[in-house]
Amino acid sequence: MENPQQTQPSDLYSVIRDMSAQLAVDRVMIQQLQKANQEQADKVKELEKRTCKVDTLKKQLQAQESELQSIKKQTDELKRNKEVGQVAFSASLRSSDTYIGPFNTHTPLVYSYVISNIGNAYNPNTGFFTAPVRGAYHFEFYITHGESSTGTSVVLVKNKDPIVNAHEHQKEGFGTAANGATLLLEAGDVVFLRLWEQNVIYDNENRHSTFSGHLLFTM
């Protein structure tokens, strides 16, 4: 008599067939998942590449912006140097017949008749030239005592320090003298001329006594 619980070969084949079919389905699903994972990984890599490119572009843009700022700064500096580099003046003591002095003390001279004042660094109200920028400046001055028997003596002064002097003394006729110097000035330094005590200086419409200066180059 047959055992009712004994598995028939046809049933075993059916189970194996079903398992094989399921394995095939699982294999297909695994392949699809692997493909999807690979595609996702490729997308991630592509995104990483794009992110890297974006970061690189950002760095390049920042470098370009920094370079542009540097160029703008240099351009502004060149413009500023060009503007302050245009500094020159000439002025005569007076434009009419005038004697100044003698005084009992050293007296600053005001060269009030402006011939030129490029850059407006010279003040005809005070006689002071104020350096607008650090640089080398050249100054010249010419003086006369007219027909006075009193001598003329004028000194070029930087801030409070006497630099060079021009002196002339003769009893008759026009006596003239001149001097000049190149000075290294800081922005804000003041240069002017001072009449020595007990001396005179003369000028008229011919402008015998003049004060001139100009910026040679910035430093």
Secondary structure, DSSP 8 states (H G I E B T S, - for coil): ---TTS--HHHHHHHHHHHHHHHHHHHHHHHHHHHHHHHHHHHHHHHHHHHHHHHHHHHHHHHHHHHHHHHHHHHHHHHHHHHHH--EEEEES-SSSEEE---SS-EE----EEEEEETS-EETTTTEEE-SSSEEEEEEEEEE-TT-SS-EEEEEEETTEEEEEEEE--SSS--EEEEEEEEEE-TT-EEEEEE-TT--EEE-TT--SEEEEEEEEE-
